[in-house]
Amino acid sequence: MGNTLWFITILQEKPWLGFLIGLCFMAVMFLSKNLIVYLYSRNQEKNNKPLE
């Protein structure tokens, strides 16, 4: 089966790598939330235009 705890071992040896992974994860979550909110608001504006 191999060493299934390789990720934890890497984090123990190099804590700065875990910090970088955490920062990347937070950035992806924040940017994806903003993208979803932006696309939703743009879609709502398009749907709420009055008919001429």
N, C-alpha and C positions, 0 to 999 in steps of 0.2 A: 504494500500500500504506500510505502514511502513516508517521508516526513511531512505530515499534514500541518505542522505548526511552523512551517518555514517563514510565514509572514510575521508571526509573533517574534520569531528569532531575529529577523531583520530589524524589527522595531526596537528590540532590546539592544541590539548592537549599534543602531544608528537612529536615535530618537528624532533627529532633525528631519529624517525622511518621513516619519509619521506626521510631523508637523506640516511638511509640504503637501503630503497627501490630504491632510485635513483641510488645508487652505484651498486646494484645488476642488475638493468636494463641496466646500461652502460656496466657492465662486460659481460652480456649475449649478447648484441648487438656487442661488440668488438670481443668476442670469436666466435660468429657465422659468422661474416664477415671473420675472419681469417680462419675458417674452410672451408668456401665456396671457398676462394681464393686458399687454399692449395689443396682441392679436384679438383678444376678446373685445376690448374697447373699440378697436377699429371696425370689427364686425358689427357691433351694436350701432355705431354711427352710420354704417352703410344701410342697416336694416331700418333705422328710424328716420331716414330722409323723407320729407313730405312729398307726396305725389304732385306733379305739376300739371 
